[in-house]
Amino acid sequence: MLLDASQSQLVLIDYQAQLMPAIFEADAVAQNAVRLGKMARLFEVPVWGTEHNPSKLGETLPSIRALYQRTLPKMHFSGMEEGLGEWLRVPPKAPQGNARSLPKHLQKPAAAAEERNTIVIAGCEAHVCLLQTALDLLEDEFEVWVVTDACSSRTERNRDAAFDRLAGAGAELVTTEMVGFEWLRTAEHPAFPELLKIIR
């Protein structure tokens, strides 16, 4: 099973200015978050961000925040508790025109809105906000792909424990480059040269 850009959304969790200095391998993790955001933009994948208790932990690092379509401030560790799921689900289309103008058997069926049920997710801290958001996404029947090299915690042990638990719960564990090349699929894709610039 490969990622499909047309079915994907990217969620980046809590890369905040006052949290990142305490994070294990923070610079590499932040660089991969930027790569993910740029790749998502390249393939027209929606990018959402969260900020935990921003009055205490500050805003997302500017290089990452600039890639978001929208930022969700939150106090719950799971973004799903604060309405993230409503952003990720396509709202049903309202009927157009006079629904009673034709008998039901002559009406055209409403076009189904395009679902993007594959959530590519990364962030900090892996064992708290990322973990709880990802587990809630799984419970809400999204497919969850955790980008391991764009995730971390204050300690390596906590980060790795989160990955173990997420894999056991049914999340797919991937890397930044895996995401990019699966969204791309072929070296003949017109975005191939641009992807190479992002990952190098």
Disulfide bonds with the S-S distance in Angstrom:
none
